[in-house]
Amino acid sequence: MTKGSANNSSGSGSGSGSGSGGYQTTRSGTNSQGNHYCHRDYGTDASNSNSYHYSNSNGSYYYSNLNGSTYYNDGAGNSQYNSGK
């Protein structure tokens, strides 16, 4: 599974802020390839305290969720889910 280029976080974005559901958005924005990303910190007690998601300019997207599960959609109707267990 190719996750795309979300790790290239150069480009515009915002710093930390508060959100609903007990998390802080630590990084979000659009990188130099035009891909949106958002990293959330749920604290040290969460099973996956630093969850994130991104959506790419080609229509694909990826979620790493609070419960440890991941979801990837390639933008062409194919998807993959991993429960994290």
mmCIF file of the N, C-alpha and C atoms, coordinates in Angstrom:
data_MODEL
# 
_entry.id   MODEL 
# 
loop_
_atom_site.group_PDB 
_atom_site.id 
_atom_site.type_symbol 
_atom_site.label_atom_id 
_atom_site.label_alt_id 
_atom_site.label_comp_id 
_atom_site.label_asym_id 
_atom_site.label_entity_id 
_atom_site.label_seq_id 
_atom_site.pdbx_PDB_ins_code 
_atom_site.Cartn_x 
_atom_site.Cartn_y 
_atom_site.Cartn_z 
_atom_site.occupancy 
_atom_site.B_iso_or_equiv 
_atom_site.pdbx_formal_charge 
_atom_site.auth_seq_id 
_atom_site.auth_comp_id 
_atom_site.auth_asym_id 
_atom_site.auth_atom_id 
_atom_site.pdbx_PDB_model_num 
ATOM 1   N N  . MET A 1 1  ? 0.849   -1.173 0.000  1.00 0.00 ? 1  MET A N  1 
ATOM 2   C CA . MET A 1 1  ? 0.000   0.000  0.000  1.00 0.00 ? 1  MET A CA 1 
ATOM 3   C C  . MET A 1 1  ? 0.889   1.229  0.000  1.00 0.00 ? 1  MET A C  1 
ATOM 4   N N  . THR A 1 2  ? 0.685   2.106  -0.944 1.00 0.00 ? 2  THR A N  1 
ATOM 5   C CA . THR A 1 2  ? 1.413   3.359  -1.006 1.00 0.00 ? 2  THR A CA 1 
ATOM 6   C C  . THR A 1 2  ? 0.598   4.430  -0.325 1.00 0.00 ? 2  THR A C  1 
ATOM 7   N N  . LYS A 1 3  ? 1.220   5.105  0.603  1.00 0.00 ? 3  LYS A N  1 
ATOM 8   C CA . LYS A 1 3  ? 0.506   6.114  1.358  1.00 0.00 ? 3  LYS A CA 1 
ATOM 9   C C  . LYS A 1 3  ? 0.624   7.495  0.741  1.00 0.00 ? 3  LYS A C  1 
ATOM 10  N N  . GLY A 1 4  ? 1.370   7.666  -0.299 1.00 0.00 ? 4  GLY A N  1 
ATOM 11  C CA . GLY A 1 4  ? 1.481   8.969  -0.928 1.00 0.00 ? 4  GLY A CA 1 
ATOM 12  C C  . GLY A 1 4  ? 2.584   9.789  -0.307 1.00 0.00 ? 4  GLY A C  1 
ATOM 13  N N  . SER A 1 5  ? 2.451   11.086 -0.357 1.00 0.00 ? 5  SER A N  1 
ATOM 14  C CA . SER A 1 5  ? 3.540   11.957 0.054  1.00 0.00 ? 5  SER A CA 1 
ATOM 15  C C  . SER A 1 5  ? 3.136   12.878 1.180  1.00 0.00 ? 5  SER A C  1 
ATOM 16  N N  . ALA A 1 6  ? 2.382   12.376 2.124  1.00 0.00 ? 6  ALA A N  1 
ATOM 17  C CA . ALA A 1 6  ? 1.945   13.212 3.241  1.00 0.00 ? 6  ALA A CA 1 
ATOM 18  C C  . ALA A 1 6  ? 3.099   13.604 4.143  1.00 0.00 ? 6  ALA A C  1 
ATOM 19  N N  . ASN A 1 7  ? 4.172   12.832 4.170  1.00 0.00 ? 7  ASN A N  1 
ATOM 20  C CA . ASN A 1 7  ? 5.288   13.143 5.039  1.00 0.00 ? 7  ASN A CA 1 
ATOM 21  C C  . ASN A 1 7  ? 6.083   14.347 4.559  1.00 0.00 ? 7  ASN A C  1 
ATOM 22  N N  . ASN A 1 8  ? 5.902   14.746 3.322  1.00 0.00 ? 8  ASN A N  1 
ATOM 23  C CA . ASN A 1 8  ? 6.539   15.953 2.833  1.00 0.00 ? 8  ASN A CA 1 
ATOM 24  C C  . ASN A 1 8  ? 5.667   17.120 3.243  1.00 0.00 ? 8  ASN A C  1 
ATOM 25  N N  . SER A 1 9  ? 5.934   17.657 4.403  1.00 0.00 ? 9  SER A N  1 
ATOM 26  C CA . SER A 1 9  ? 5.028   18.647 4.961  1.00 0.00 ? 9  SER A CA 1 
ATOM 27  C C  . SER A 1 9  ? 5.477   20.073 4.694  1.00 0.00 ? 9  SER A C  1 
ATOM 28  N N  . SER A 1 10 ? 6.287   20.279 3.665  1.00 0.00 ? 10 SER A N  1 
ATOM 29  C CA . SER A 1 10 ? 6.626   21.640 3.308  1.00 0.00 ? 10 SER A CA 1 
ATOM 30  C C  . SER A 1 10 ? 5.419   22.298 2.656  1.00 0.00 ? 10 SER A C  1 
ATOM 31  N N  . GLY A 1 11 ? 5.320   23.579 2.808  1.00 0.00 ? 11 GLY A N  1 
ATOM 32  C CA . GLY A 1 11 ? 4.183   24.297 2.248  1.00 0.00 ? 11 GLY A CA 1 
ATOM 33  C C  . GLY A 1 11 ? 3.455   25.033 3.348  1.00 0.00 ? 11 GLY A C  1 
ATOM 34  N N  . SER A 1 12 ? 2.259   25.488 3.062  1.00 0.00 ? 12 SER A N  1 
ATOM 35  C CA . SER A 1 12 ? 1.534   26.268 4.044  1.00 0.00 ? 12 SER A CA 1 
ATOM 36  C C  . SER A 1 12 ? 0.846   25.355 5.042  1.00 0.00 ? 12 SER A C  1 
ATOM 37  N N  . GLY A 1 13 ? 0.634   25.870 6.233  1.00 0.00 ? 13 GLY A N  1 
ATOM 38  C CA . GLY A 1 13 ? -0.042  25.078 7.261  1.00 0.00 ? 13 GLY A CA 1 
ATOM 39  C C  . GLY A 1 13 ? -0.228  25.899 8.509  1.00 0.00 ? 13 GLY A C  1 
ATOM 40  N N  . SER A 1 14 ? -0.896  25.296 9.485  1.00 0.00 ? 14 SER A N  1 
ATOM 41  C CA . SER A 1 14 ? -1.138  25.996 10.724 1.00 0.00 ? 14 SER A CA 1 
ATOM 42  C C  . SER A 1 14 ? -0.533  25.230 11.880 1.00 0.00 ? 14 SER A C  1 
ATOM 43  N N  . GLY A 1 15 ? -0.377  25.907 13.008 1.00 0.00 ? 15 GLY A N  1 
ATOM 44  C CA . GLY A 1 15 ? 0.179   25.296 14.204 1.00 0.00 ? 15 GLY A CA 1 
ATOM 45  C C  . GLY A 1 15 ? -0.886  24.647 15.053 1.00 0.00 ? 15 GLY A C  1 
ATOM 46  N N  . SER A 1 16 ? -0.629  24.573 16.343 1.00 0.00 ? 16 SER A N  1 
ATOM 47  C CA . SER A 1 16 ? -1.539  23.861 17.238 1.00 0.00 ? 16 SER A CA 1 
ATOM 48  C C  . SER A 1 16 ? -2.788  24.680 17.509 1.00 0.00 ? 16 SER A C  1 
ATOM 49  N N  . GLY A 1 17 ? -3.845  23.978 17.882 1.00 0.00 ? 17 GLY A N  1 
ATOM 50  C CA . GLY A 1 17 ? -5.115  24.599 18.240 1.00 0.00 ? 17 GLY A CA 1 
ATOM 51  C C  . GLY A 1 17 ? -5.977  23.565 18.915 1.00 0.00 ? 17 GLY A C  1 
ATOM 52  N N  . SER A 1 18 ? -7.082  23.987 19.443 1.00 0.00 ? 18 SER A N  1 
ATOM 53  C CA . SER A 1 18 ? -7.955  23.031 20.123 1.00 0.00 ? 18 SER A CA 1 
ATOM 54  C C  . SER A 1 18 ? -9.049  22.564 19.182 1.00 0.00 ? 18 SER A C  1 
ATOM 55  N N  . GLY A 1 19 ? -9.583  21.401 19.486 1.00 0.00 ? 19 GLY A N  1 
ATOM 56  C CA . GLY A 1 19 ? -10.669 20.851 18.679 1.00 0.00 ? 19 GLY A CA 1 
ATOM 57  C C  . GLY A 1 19 ? -11.665 20.155 19.567 1.00 0.00 ? 19 GLY A C  1 
ATOM 58  N N  . SER A 1 20 ? -12.772 19.746 19.019 1.00 0.00 ? 20 SER A N  1 
ATOM 59  C CA . SER A 1 20 ? -13.761 19.019 19.800 1.00 0.00 ? 20 SER A CA 1 
ATOM 60  C C  . SER A 1 20 ? -13.317 17.582 19.950 1.00 0.00 ? 20 SER A C  1 
ATOM 61  N N  . GLY A 1 21 ? -13.820 16.908 20.960 1.00 0.00 ? 21 GLY A N  1 
ATOM 62  C CA . GLY A 1 21 ? -13.498 15.509 21.155 1.00 0.00 ? 21 GLY A CA 1 
ATOM 63  C C  . GLY A 1 21 ? -12.208 15.274 21.911 1.00 0.00 ? 21 GLY A C  1 
ATOM 64  N N  . GLY A 1 22 ? -11.658 16.276 22.559 1.00 0.00 ? 22 GLY A N  1 
ATOM 65  C CA . GLY A 1 22 ? -10.488 16.090 23.389 1.00 0.00 ? 22 GLY A CA 1 
ATOM 66  C C  . GLY A 1 22 ? -9.189  15.941 22.642 1.00 0.00 ? 22 GLY A C  1 
ATOM 67  N N  . TYR A 1 23 ? -8.995  16.651 21.562 1.00 0.00 ? 23 TYR A N  1 
ATOM 68  C CA . TYR A 1 23 ? -7.737  16.596 20.829 1.00 0.00 ? 23 TYR A CA 1 
ATOM 69  C C  . TYR A 1 23 ? -7.245  17.992 20.511 1.00 0.00 ? 23 TYR A C  1 
ATOM 70  N N  . GLN A 1 24 ? -5.984  18.069 20.177 1.00 0.00 ? 24 GLN A N  1 
ATOM 71  C CA . GLN A 1 24 ? -5.405  19.302 19.653 1.00 0.00 ? 24 GLN A CA 1 
ATOM 72  C C  . GLN A 1 24 ? -4.887  19.025 18.256 1.00 0.00 ? 24 GLN A C  1 
ATOM 73  N N  . THR A 1 25 ? -5.177  19.908 17.338 1.00 0.00 ? 25 THR A N  1 
ATOM 74  C CA . THR A 1 25 ? -4.608  19.812 16.001 1.00 0.00 ? 25 THR A CA 1 
ATOM 75  C C  . THR A 1 25 ? -3.203  20.386 16.084 1.00 0.00 ? 25 THR A C  1 
ATOM 76  N N  . THR A 1 26 ? -2.208  19.517 15.913 1.00 0.00 ? 26 THR A N  1 
ATOM 77  C CA . THR A 1 26 ? -0.826  19.961 16.063 1.00 0.00 ? 26 THR A CA 1 
ATOM 78  C C  . THR A 1 26 ? -0.216  20.455 14.757 1.00 0.00 ? 26 THR A C  1 
ATOM 79  N N  . ARG A 1 27 ? -0.656  19.902 13.631 1.00 0.00 ? 27 ARG A N  1 
ATOM 80  C CA . ARG A 1 27 ? -0.192  20.355 12.318 1.00 0.00 ? 27 ARG A CA 1 
ATOM 81  C C  . ARG A 1 27 ? -1.316  20.132 11.322 1.00 0.00 ? 27 ARG A C  1 
ATOM 82  N N  . SER A 1 28 ? -1.505  21.087 10.449 1.00 0.00 ? 28 SER A N  1 
ATOM 83  C CA . SER A 1 28 ? -2.445  20.912 9.347  1.00 0.00 ? 28 SER A CA 1 
ATOM 84  C C  . SER A 1 28 ? -2.103  21.905 8.249  1.00 0.00 ? 28 SER A C  1 
ATOM 85  N N  . GLY A 1 29 ? -2.517  21.583 7.065  1.00 0.00 ? 29 GLY A N  1 
ATOM 86  C CA . GLY A 1 29 ? -2.263  22.490 5.961  1.00 0.00 ? 29 GLY A CA 1 
ATOM 87  C C  . GLY A 1 29 ? -2.197  21.753 4.645  1.00 0.00 ? 29 GLY A C  1 
ATOM 88  N N  . THR A 1 30 ? -1.511  22.336 3.710  1.00 0.00 ? 30 THR A N  1 
ATOM 89  C CA . THR A 1 30 ? -1.337  21.764 2.378  1.00 0.00 ? 30 THR A CA 1 
ATOM 90  C C  . THR A 1 30 ? 0.146   21.769 2.046  1.00 0.00 ? 30 THR A C  1 
ATOM 91  N N  . ASN A 1 31 ? 0.661   20.600 1.659  1.00 0.00 ? 31 ASN A N  1 
ATOM 92  C CA . ASN A 1 31 ? 2.094   20.534 1.352  1.00 0.00 ? 31 ASN A CA 1 
ATOM 93  C C  . ASN A 1 31 ? 2.372   20.990 -0.077 1.00 0.00 ? 31 ASN A C  1 
ATOM 94  N N  . SER A 1 32 ? 3.625   20.902 -0.480 1.00 0.00 ? 32 SER A N  1 
ATOM 95  C CA . SER A 1 32 ? 4.037   21.443 -1.780 1.00 0.00 ? 32 SER A CA 1 
ATOM 96  C C  . SER A 1 32 ? 3.455   20.686 -2.971 1.00 0.00 ? 32 SER A C  1 
ATOM 97  N N  . GLN A 1 33 ? 2.952   19.451 -2.754 1.00 0.00 ? 33 GLN A N  1 
ATOM 98  C CA . GLN A 1 33 ? 2.301   18.696 -3.828 1.00 0.00 ? 33 GLN A CA 1 
ATOM 99  C C  . GLN A 1 33 ? 0.794   18.960 -3.890 1.00 0.00 ? 33 GLN A C  1 
ATOM 100 N N  . GLY A 1 34 ? 0.279   19.832 -3.037 1.00 0.00 ? 34 GLY A N  1 
ATOM 101 C CA . GLY A 1 34 ? -1.145  20.126 -3.022 1.00 0.00 ? 34 GLY A CA 1 
ATOM 102 C C  . GLY A 1 34 ? -1.956  19.141 -2.200 1.00 0.00 ? 34 GLY A C  1 
ATOM 103 N N  . ASN A 1 35 ? -1.296  18.378 -1.328 1.00 0.00 ? 35 ASN A N  1 
ATOM 104 C CA . ASN A 1 35 ? -1.964  17.385 -0.506 1.00 0.00 ? 35 ASN A CA 1 
ATOM 105 C C  . ASN A 1 35 ? -2.284  17.962 0.871  1.00 0.00 ? 35 ASN A C  1 
ATOM 106 N N  . HIS A 1 36 ? -3.517  17.785 1.309  1.00 0.00 ? 36 HIS A N  1 
ATOM 107 C CA . HIS A 1 36 ? -3.952  18.260 2.621  1.00 0.00 ? 36 HIS A CA 1 
ATOM 108 C C  . HIS A 1 36 ? -3.547  17.248 3.685  1.00 0.00 ? 36 HIS A C  1 
ATOM 109 N N  . TYR A 1 37 ? -3.105  17.731 4.846  1.00 0.00 ? 37 TYR A N  1 
ATOM 110 C CA . TYR A 1 37 ? -2.781  16.849 5.958  1.00 0.00 ? 37 TYR A CA 1 
ATOM 111 C C  . TYR A 1 37 ? -3.247  17.472 7.265  1.00 0.00 ? 37 TYR A C  1 
ATOM 112 N N  . CYS A 1 38 ? -3.527  16.613 8.238  1.00 0.00 ? 38 CYS A N  1 
ATOM 113 C CA . CYS A 1 38 ? -3.952  17.077 9.549  1.00 0.00 ? 38 CYS A CA 1 
ATOM 114 C C  . CYS A 1 38 ? -3.497  16.061 10.595 1.00 0.00 ? 38 CYS A C  1 
ATOM 115 N N  . HIS A 1 39 ? -2.705  16.500 11.551 1.00 0.00 ? 39 HIS A N  1 
ATOM 116 C CA . HIS A 1 39 ? -2.238  15.651 12.646 1.00 0.00 ? 39 HIS A CA 1 
ATOM 117 C C  . HIS A 1 39 ? -2.940  16.096 13.916 1.00 0.00 ? 39 HIS A C  1 
ATOM 118 N N  . ARG A 1 40 ? -3.471  15.131 14.672 1.00 0.00 ? 40 ARG A N  1 
ATOM 119 C CA . ARG A 1 40 ? -4.182  15.423 15.916 1.00 0.00 ? 40 ARG A CA 1 
ATOM 120 C C  . ARG A 1 40 ? -3.533  14.695 17.084 1.00 0.00 ? 40 ARG A C  1 
ATOM 121 N N  . ASP A 1 41 ? -3.406  15.377 18.193 1.00 0.00 ? 41 ASP A N  1 
ATOM 122 C CA . ASP A 1 41 ? -2.850  14.807 19.408 1.00 0.00 ? 41 ASP A CA 1 
ATOM 123 C C  . ASP A 1 41 ? -3.991  14.611 20.407 1.00 0.00 ? 41 ASP A C  1 
ATOM 124 N N  . TYR A 1 42 ? -4.246  13.345 20.782 1.00 0.00 ? 42 TYR A N  1 
ATOM 125 C CA . TYR A 1 42 ? -5.313  13.017 21.728 1.00 0.00 ? 42 TYR A CA 1 
ATOM 126 C C  . TYR A 1 42 ? -4.787  12.803 23.141 1.00 0.00 ? 42 TYR A C  1 
ATOM 127 N N  . GLY A 1 43 ? -3.510  12.998 23.366 1.00 0.00 ? 43 GLY A N  1 
ATOM 128 C CA . GLY A 1 43 ? -2.942  12.839 24.693 1.00 0.00 ? 43 GLY A CA 1 
ATOM 129 C C  . GLY A 1 43 ? -2.320  11.469 24.894 1.00 0.00 ? 43 GLY A C  1 
ATOM 130 N N  . THR A 1 44 ? -1.619  11.332 26.005 1.00 0.00 ? 44 THR A N  1 
ATOM 131 C CA . THR A 1 44 ? -0.840  10.119 26.255 1.00 0.00 ? 44 THR A CA 1 
ATOM 132 C C  . THR A 1 44 ? -1.692  8.909  26.613 1.00 0.00 ? 44 THR A C  1 
ATOM 133 N N  . ASP A 1 45 ? -2.926  9.087  27.033 1.00 0.00 ? 45 ASP A N  1 
ATOM 134 C CA . ASP A 1 45 ? -3.782  7.952  27.400 1.00 0.00 ? 45 ASP A CA 1 
ATOM 135 C C  . ASP A 1 45 ? -4.447  7.286  26.199 1.00 0.00 ? 45 ASP A C  1 
ATOM 136 N N  . ALA A 1 46 ? -4.394  7.893  25.040 1.00 0.00 ? 46 ALA A N  1 
ATOM 137 C CA . ALA A 1 46 ? -5.037  7.329  23.843 1.00 0.00 ? 46 ALA A CA 1 
ATOM 138 C C  . ALA A 1 46 ? -4.189  6.198  23.278 1.00 0.00 ? 46 ALA A C  1 
ATOM 139 N N  . SER A 1 47 ? -4.855  5.205  22.682 1.00 0.00 ? 47 SER A N  1 
ATOM 140 C CA . SER A 1 47 ? -4.126  4.081  22.101 1.00 0.00 ? 47 SER A CA 1 
ATOM 141 C C  . SER A 1 47 ? -3.278  4.507  20.906 1.00 0.00 ? 47 SER A C  1 
ATOM 142 N N  . ASN A 1 48 ? -3.683  5.532  20.213 1.00 0.00 ? 48 ASN A N  1 
ATOM 143 C CA . ASN A 1 48 ? -2.929  6.110  19.100 1.00 0.00 ? 48 ASN A CA 1 
ATOM 144 C C  . ASN A 1 48 ? -2.985  7.617  19.293 1.00 0.00 ? 48 ASN A C  1 
ATOM 145 N N  . SER A 1 49 ? -2.134  8.129  20.156 1.00 0.00 ? 49 SER A N  1 
ATOM 146 C CA . SER A 1 49 ? -2.265  9.522  20.599 1.00 0.00 ? 49 SER A CA 1 
ATOM 147 C C  . SER A 1 49 ? -2.033  10.535 19.490 1.00 0.00 ? 49 SER A C  1 
ATOM 148 N N  . ASN A 1 50 ? -1.320  10.154 18.442 1.00 0.00 ? 50 ASN A N  1 
ATOM 149 C CA . ASN A 1 50 ? -1.042  11.080 17.345 1.00 0.00 ? 50 ASN A CA 1 
ATOM 150 C C  . ASN A 1 50 ? -1.657  10.565 16.054 1.00 0.00 ? 50 ASN A C  1 
ATOM 151 N N  . SER A 1 51 ? -2.959  10.643 15.964 1.00 0.00 ? 51 SER A N  1 
ATOM 152 C CA . SER A 1 51 ? -3.621  10.208 14.744 1.00 0.00 ? 51 SER A CA 1 
ATOM 153 C C  . SER A 1 51 ? -3.514  11.300 13.683 1.00 0.00 ? 51 SER A C  1 
ATOM 154 N N  . TYR A 1 52 ? -3.716  10.906 12.447 1.00 0.00 ? 52 TYR A N  1 
ATOM 155 C CA . TYR A 1 52 ? -3.625  11.881 11.360 1.00 0.00 ? 52 TYR A CA 1 
ATOM 156 C C  . TYR A 1 52 ? -4.430  11.397 10.168 1.00 0.00 ? 52 TYR A C  1 
ATOM 157 N N  . HIS A 1 53 ? -4.671  12.308 9.275  1.00 0.00 ? 53 HIS A N  1 
ATOM 158 C CA . HIS A 1 53 ? -5.261  11.946 7.991  1.00 0.00 ? 53 HIS A CA 1 
ATOM 159 C C  . HIS A 1 53 ? -4.705  12.881 6.925  1.00 0.00 ? 53 HIS A C  1 
ATOM 160 N N  . TYR A 1 54 ? -4.786  12.439 5.705  1.00 0.00 ? 54 TYR A N  1 
ATOM 161 C CA . TYR A 1 54 ? -4.442  13.306 4.595  1.00 0.00 ? 54 TYR A CA 1 
ATOM 162 C C  . TYR A 1 54 ? -5.251  12.943 3.376  1.00 0.00 ? 54 TYR A C  1 
ATOM 163 N N  . SER A 1 55 ? -5.407  13.901 2.521  1.00 0.00 ? 55 SER A N  1 
ATOM 164 C CA . SER A 1 55 ? -6.058  13.666 1.236  1.00 0.00 ? 55 SER A CA 1 
ATOM 165 C C  . SER A 1 55 ? -5.163  14.247 0.155  1.00 0.00 ? 55 SER A C  1 
ATOM 166 N N  . ASN A 1 56 ? -4.968  13.470 -0.879 1.00 0.00 ? 56 ASN A N  1 
ATOM 167 C CA . ASN A 1 56 ? -4.054  13.852 -1.952 1.00 0.00 ? 56 ASN A CA 1 
ATOM 168 C C  . ASN A 1 56 ? -4.799  14.481 -3.125 1.00 0.00 ? 56 ASN A C  1 
ATOM 169 N N  . SER A 1 57 ? -4.063  15.223 -3.909 1.00 0.00 ? 57 SER A N  1 
ATOM 170 C CA . SER A 1 57 ? -4.659  15.900 -5.063 1.00 0.00 ? 57 SER A CA 1 
ATOM 171 C C  . SER A 1 57 ? -5.167  14.915 -6.115 1.00 0.00 ? 57 SER A C  1 
ATOM 172 N N  . ASN A 1 58 ? -4.729  13.644 -6.051 1.00 0.00 ? 58 ASN A N  1 
ATOM 173 C CA . ASN A 1 58 ? -5.210  12.640 -7.004 1.00 0.00 ? 58 ASN A CA 1 
ATOM 174 C C  . ASN A 1 58 ? -6.495  11.957 -6.540 1.00 0.00 ? 58 ASN A C  1 
ATOM 175 N N  . GLY A 1 59 ? -7.055  12.394 -5.408 1.00 0.00 ? 59 GLY A N  1 
ATOM 176 C CA . GLY A 1 59 ? -8.303  11.833 -4.898 1.00 0.00 ? 59 GLY A CA 1 
ATOM 177 C C  . GLY A 1 59 ? -8.122  10.756 -3.854 1.00 0.00 ? 59 GLY A C  1 
ATOM 178 N N  . SER A 1 60 ? -6.909  10.293 -3.620 1.00 0.00 ? 60 SER A N  1 
ATOM 179 C CA . SER A 1 60 ? -6.681  9.273  -2.597 1.00 0.00 ? 60 SER A CA 1 
ATOM 180 C C  . SER A 1 60 ? -6.636  9.919  -1.209 1.00 0.00 ? 60 SER A C  1 
ATOM 181 N N  . TYR A 1 61 ? -6.911  9.112  -0.189 1.00 0.00 ? 61 TYR A N  1 
ATOM 182 C CA . TYR A 1 61 ? -6.816  9.609  1.172  1.00 0.00 ? 61 TYR A CA 1 
ATOM 183 C C  . TYR A 1 61 ? -6.467  8.482  2.132  1.00 0.00 ? 61 TYR A C  1 
ATOM 184 N N  . TYR A 1 62 ? -5.935  8.863  3.288  1.00 0.00 ? 62 TYR A N  1 
ATOM 185 C CA . TYR A 1 62 ? -5.452  7.920  4.280  1.00 0.00 ? 62 TYR A CA 1 
ATOM 186 C C  . TYR A 1 62 ? -5.805  8.436  5.665  1.00 0.00 ? 62 TYR A C  1 
ATOM 187 N N  . TYR A 1 63 ? -6.292  7.546  6.525  1.00 0.00 ? 63 TYR A N  1 
ATOM 188 C CA . TYR A 1 63 ? -6.584  7.877  7.909  1.00 0.00 ? 63 TYR A CA 1 
ATOM 189 C C  . TYR A 1 63 ? -5.846  6.936  8.835  1.00 0.00 ? 63 TYR A C  1 
ATOM 190 N N  . SER A 1 64 ? -5.182  7.469  9.828  1.00 0.00 ? 64 SER A N  1 
ATOM 191 C CA . SER A 1 64 ? -4.651  6.705  10.946 1.00 0.00 ? 64 SER A CA 1 
ATOM 192 C C  . SER A 1 64 ? -5.470  7.161  12.150 1.00 0.00 ? 64 SER A C  1 
ATOM 193 N N  . ASN A 1 65 ? -6.340  6.299  12.649 1.00 0.00 ? 65 ASN A N  1 
ATOM 194 C CA . ASN A 1 65 ? -7.373  6.681  13.601 1.00 0.00 ? 65 ASN A CA 1 
ATOM 195 C C  . ASN A 1 65 ? -6.950  6.544  15.060 1.00 0.00 ? 65 ASN A C  1 
ATOM 196 N N  . LEU A 1 66 ? -7.731  7.159  15.919 1.00 0.00 ? 66 LEU A N  1 
ATOM 197 C CA . LEU A 1 66 ? -7.498  7.161  17.357 1.00 0.00 ? 66 LEU A CA 1 
ATOM 198 C C  . LEU A 1 66 ? -7.409  5.755  17.933 1.00 0.00 ? 66 LEU A C  1 
ATOM 199 N N  . ASN A 1 67 ? -8.197  4.825  17.427 1.00 0.00 ? 67 ASN A N  1 
ATOM 200 C CA . ASN A 1 67 ? -8.223  3.459  17.960 1.00 0.00 ? 67 ASN A CA 1 
ATOM 201 C C  . ASN A 1 67 ? -7.121  2.562  17.397 1.00 0.00 ? 67 ASN A C  1 
ATOM 202 N N  . GLY A 1 68 ? -6.226  3.104  16.591 1.00 0.00 ? 68 GLY A N  1 
ATOM 203 C CA . GLY A 1 68 ? -5.130  2.333  16.020 1.00 0.00 ? 68 GLY A CA 1 
ATOM 204 C C  . GLY A 1 68 ? -5.426  1.772  14.638 1.00 0.00 ? 68 GLY A C  1 
ATOM 205 N N  . SER A 1 69 ? -6.654  1.890  14.167 1.00 0.00 ? 69 SER A N  1 
ATOM 206 C CA . SER A 1 69 ? -7.001  1.389  12.842 1.00 0.00 ? 69 SER A CA 1 
ATOM 207 C C  . SER A 1 69 ? -6.521  2.364  11.766 1.00 0.00 ? 69 SER A C  1 
ATOM 208 N N  . THR A 1 70 ? -6.386  1.851  10.557 1.00 0.00 ? 70 THR A N  1 
ATOM 209 C CA . THR A 1 70 ? -6.019  2.685  9.420  1.00 0.00 ? 70 THR A CA 1 
ATOM 210 C C  . THR A 1 70 ? -6.970  2.412  8.259  1.00 0.00 ? 70 THR A C  1 
ATOM 211 N N  . TYR A 1 71 ? -7.149  3.408  7.431  1.00 0.00 ? 71 TYR A N  1 
ATOM 212 C CA . TYR A 1 71 ? -8.001  3.278  6.260  1.00 0.00 ? 71 TYR A CA 1 
ATOM 213 C C  . TYR A 1 71 ? -7.343  4.015  5.105  1.00 0.00 ? 71 TYR A C  1 
ATOM 214 N N  . TYR A 1 72 ? -7.262  3.344  3.974  1.00 0.00 ? 72 TYR A N  1 
ATOM 215 C CA . TYR A 1 72 ? -6.691  3.956  2.774  1.00 0.00 ? 72 TYR A CA 1 
ATOM 216 C C  . TYR A 1 72 ? -7.649  3.774  1.611  1.00 0.00 ? 72 TYR A C  1 
ATOM 217 N N  . ASN A 1 73 ? -7.847  4.818  0.849  1.00 0.00 ? 73 ASN A N  1 
ATOM 218 C CA . ASN A 1 73 ? -8.645  4.768  -0.370 1.00 0.00 ? 73 ASN A CA 1 
ATOM 219 C C  . ASN A 1 73 ? -7.797  5.379  -1.475 1.00 0.00 ? 73 ASN A C  1 
ATOM 220 N N  . ASP A 1 74 ? -7.663  4.667  -2.579 1.00 0.00 ? 74 ASP A N  1 
ATOM 221 C CA . ASP A 1 74 ? -6.774  5.141  -3.650 1.00 0.00 ? 74 ASP A CA 1 
ATOM 222 C C  . ASP A 1 74 ? -7.429  6.161  -4.579 1.00 0.00 ? 74 ASP A C  1 
ATOM 223 N N  . GLY A 1 75 ? -8.678  6.523  -4.325 1.00 0.00 ? 75 GLY A N  1 
ATOM 224 C CA . GLY A 1 75 ? -9.366  7.504  -5.139 1.00 0.00 ? 75 GLY A CA 1 
ATOM 225 C C  . GLY A 1 75 ? -9.997  6.933  -6.389 1.00 0.00 ? 75 GLY A C  1 
ATOM 226 N N  . ALA A 1 76 ? -9.807  5.630  -6.602 1.00 0.00 ? 76 ALA A N  1 
ATOM 227 C CA . ALA A 1 76 ? -10.364 4.956  -7.784 1.00 0.00 ? 76 ALA A CA 1 
ATOM 228 C C  . ALA A 1 76 ? -11.339 3.849  -7.378 1.00 0.00 ? 76 ALA A C  1 
ATOM 229 N N  . GLY A 1 77 ? -11.816 3.902  -6.143 1.00 0.00 ? 77 GLY A N  1 
ATOM 230 C CA . GLY A 1 77 ? -12.785 2.912  -5.689 1.00 0.00 ? 77 GLY A CA 1 
ATOM 231 C C  . GLY A 1 77 ? -12.183 1.739  -4.942 1.00 0.00 ? 77 GLY A C  1 
ATOM 232 N N  . ASN A 1 78 ? -10.879 1.696  -4.792 1.00 0.00 ? 78 ASN A N  1 
ATOM 233 C CA . ASN A 1 78 ? -10.219 0.616  -4.050 1.00 0.00 ? 78 ASN A CA 1 
ATOM 234 C C  . ASN A 1 78 ? -9.830  1.117  -2.673 1.00 0.00 ? 78 ASN A C  1 
ATOM 235 N N  . SER A 1 79 ? -10.106 0.318  -1.658 1.00 0.00 ? 79 SER A N  1 
ATOM 236 C CA . SER A 1 79 ? -9.784  0.742  -0.304 1.00 0.00 ? 79 SER A CA 1 
ATOM 237 C C  . SER A 1 79 ? -9.232  -0.414 0.510  1.00 0.00 ? 79 SER A C  1 
ATOM 238 N N  . GLN A 1 80 ? -8.559  -0.051 1.596  1.00 0.00 ? 80 GLN A N  1 
ATOM 239 C CA . GLN A 1 80 ? -7.995  -1.047 2.488  1.00 0.00 ? 80 GLN A CA 1 
ATOM 240 C C  . GLN A 1 80 ? -8.178  -0.566 3.916  1.00 0.00 ? 80 GLN A C  1 
ATOM 241 N N  . TYR A 1 81 ? -8.692  -1.440 4.770  1.00 0.00 ? 81 TYR A N  1 
ATOM 242 C CA . TYR A 1 81 ? -8.902  -1.144 6.180  1.00 0.00 ? 81 TYR A CA 1 
ATOM 243 C C  . TYR A 1 81 ? -8.084  -2.110 7.016  1.00 0.00 ? 81 TYR A C  1 
ATOM 244 N N  . ASN A 1 82 ? -7.435  -1.601 8.044  1.00 0.00 ? 82 ASN A N  1 
ATOM 245 C CA . ASN A 1 82 ? -6.686  -2.421 8.986  1.00 0.00 ? 82 ASN A CA 1 
ATOM 246 C C  . ASN A 1 82 ? -7.177  -2.053 10.381 1.00 0.00 ? 82 ASN A C  1 
ATOM 247 N N  . SER A 1 83 ? -7.661  -3.036 11.114 1.00 0.00 ? 83 SER A N  1 
ATOM 248 C CA . SER A 1 83 ? -8.235  -2.773 12.441 1.00 0.00 ? 83 SER A CA 1 
ATOM 249 C C  . SER A 1 83 ? -7.183  -2.361 13.471 1.00 0.00 ? 83 SER A C  1 
ATOM 250 N N  . GLY A 1 84 ? -5.931  -2.620 13.195 1.00 0.00 ? 84 GLY A N  1 
ATOM 251 C CA . GLY A 1 84 ? -4.884  -2.270 14.141 1.00 0.00 ? 84 GLY A CA 1 
ATOM 252 C C  . GLY A 1 84 ? -4.724  -3.267 15.253 1.00 0.00 ? 84 GLY A C  1 
ATOM 253 N N  . LYS A 1 85 ? -5.434  -4.396 15.162 1.00 0.00 ? 85 LYS A N  1 
ATOM 254 C CA . LYS A 1 85 ? -5.369  -5.413 16.229 1.00 0.00 ? 85 LYS A CA 1 
ATOM 255 C C  . LYS A 1 85 ? -4.775  -6.689 15.709 1.00 0.00 ? 85 LYS A C  1 
# 
